[in-house]
């Protein structure tokens, strides 16, 4: 028994080491550039794939195992430099969510490129020469390679510490972490500094991936799996803190090693639960510090005004079309239109907290999915009719909004985005792992509308009425005193508090409102599809919503509607026409971020001569 | 002239802060940029340094147009900037702060070293390993000037060097600036403290609403009660 625990503890330490390699790169990059690099997991995956090719593909004795690992890490470092120079350098001043989204575009592109180059099957790597065997640790056999990995973490930590505290480059990096602009005014070329930092971070991620080769198979799911864990590590440790990342990696490695023994059902939830608890107790992580006063003030958000008459007329015209045309359409078109109506409300609900609320949410799919599950579970366990299910949807999502929102609205910026992501992952893993209740990966089937609404056209009208109605109510809230208070709190929190507004409660209420609206969308969606799956709450679904909002433009009221229309149509076309739709979607995201930072509605509005 | 500003304009959003500033600094002189709060003193400094992009006009340093240059290129060309808020790297030690500012020696100038900085600001010598965040305001002011000097500038921009300092420290700061001047450094400083400006400056230029309204010898300004009342009295 004791030996068993020891082995679990040791393998926990080994996982902690590789996790630390990825997380250290992520945290170093964030420290200097303030960019949360979603593509860091992709760099890790690339490291593993490249190492596999270099070690197994080249004639024997050419590079050898260790040469291959190092070579892969170096190539990944160069890939990181390319990403920095071609993409990130142009968006350092953009809002955080844009940067997160841009790096997610890179994730999509790398996924399809890896699929093209290495194929869909898992690849098995060779063992490390010299570390093939096992050794006796307190009379238990333990693989040598695991012991080697355990030592890698502390060694890298020490090397990084020396690099940052004993070299001029390290001093410059630490100075730039505190005040980039001042470092520039002292004659330091920040571009070179950022690029070299990116090289280091990418190199570490690549090394982490390459070193996994003898431990586990290389596959296309490595990227999102490791990035979620690395986010947790970095946030628990404190963004930008290396020792913090090390501590958090140890903590998480142990939790997972022992969690499997104690709570095999909720291992996935456990990591995110710890993160949520840490963030509530220490909002900036174990060893993180509150961000120092930023000297470069952000741009002022443009004033949100009701749309001009022409736009409103156009909107009513579109709605009239949406009512008048469908009787003449086929089933497929009706299904697409129903989906567009749902997505419009989903996007509008996210826009509500992002735009007027000024809160970054990277896990909005949670409320959409909980709405869907709220309805589906009633059907599954109590055979409830549709009317009751549709009522339960916003209720379930709103309840989650009350609980999650209470935590999330206390934080701002990247931390808030991470925490919303964490809650979404908790909801997702509960749906995924709690098979008795939710059916797990198989989902809940047979969620069909009541008899009177089972006809596709009738259901479309029902969806249109519910979704348009809720969207208009959200719009109404934006231009009500509550909406003004929300924006006042966003633009100058201190002044808003000083004139007696309770910023926390206002944001909390907005969060719940958005969750309720997303829940309605999720409930309608469940009945439209007839089934509910955990993917409704997965990261890609949250990204869908973000894309719709950003495509439309955050600081316009009509934006999310335009965005939902454009995105749902685009997505449909891409999936139909291209096998490599991720590659195209990634490309579209990058183009959007680089060329239309105001979104489509913003771009059209600007062309129309408005400011 | 070492530095020439001609009709420089600058905006913050829609606010028109600099409305055509024309100004010259001769080699070896100390020029005080005076004016009330919000007159545009700090913005002038930032426009020279490239931290605020001028929306019109021309900034020339040693005859070269600085338009479109990045702040780090302007610093490398020989302009040293000491910001009003000091902006010490609080996590870094005194020695590390100085090392961030270090640049290669410049032809015709005696290169700055840590030892030479400590000569001018002796209190710093005793706290080489102290974190920048654990220093008093006066010590931070010395460190921020020292840090910029490590870049071996020909022209030093000092934004309100006496602000918020105890009178004893202000006097020490004045001594230091006079000494820098004797060693051949050119200084453009912005000031609200007329007493301080009078000790260190050869010439004065007075800003009001983003334009230079008075220019001349420091002594002449002190003799011109009407000008002082019009542009400086609060």
HADDOCK unambig.tbl for C-alpha pairs under 7 A between the chains (distance, minus, plus):
assign (segid A and resid 171 and name CA) (segid B and resid 96 and name CA) 6.67 0.50 0.50
assign (segid A and resid 171 and name CA) (segid B and resid 100 and name CA) 6.92 0.50 0.50
assign (segid A and resid 172 and name CA) (segid B and resid 100 and name CA) 5.93 0.50 0.50
assign (segid A and resid 175 and name CA) (segid B and resid 89 and name CA) 5.95 0.50 0.50
assign (segid A and resid 178 and name CA) (segid B and resid 89 and name CA) 6.43 0.50 0.50
assign (segid A and resid 184 and name CA) (segid B and resid 71 and name CA) 5.86 0.50 0.50
assign (segid A and resid 184 and name CA) (segid B and resid 72 and name CA) 4.79 0.50 0.50
assign (segid A and resid 185 and name CA) (segid B and resid 71 and name CA) 5.12 0.50 0.50
assign (segid A and resid 185 and name CA) (segid B and resid 72 and name CA) 5.30 0.50 0.50
assign (segid A and resid 185 and name CA) (segid B and resid 75 and name CA) 6.07 0.50 0.50
assign (segid A and resid 185 and name CA) (segid B and resid 81 and name CA) 6.79 0.50 0.50
assign (segid A and resid 186 and name CA) (segid B and resid 72 and name CA) 6.40 0.50 0.50
assign (segid A and resid 186 and name CA) (segid B and resid 75 and name CA) 6.00 0.50 0.50
assign (segid A and resid 186 and name CA) (segid B and resid 101 and name CA) 5.44 0.50 0.50
assign (segid A and resid 186 and name CA) (segid B and resid 148 and name CA) 6.55 0.50 0.50
assign (segid A and resid 187 and name CA) (segid B and resid 72 and name CA) 3.89 0.50 0.50
assign (segid A and resid 187 and name CA) (segid B and resid 73 and name CA) 6.40 0.50 0.50
assign (segid A and resid 187 and name CA) (segid B and resid 75 and name CA) 4.75 0.50 0.50
assign (segid A and resid 187 and name CA) (segid B and resid 76 and name CA) 5.35 0.50 0.50
assign (segid A and resid 188 and name CA) (segid B and resid 72 and name CA) 5.53 0.50 0.50
assign (segid A and resid 189 and name CA) (segid B and resid 72 and name CA) 5.84 0.50 0.50
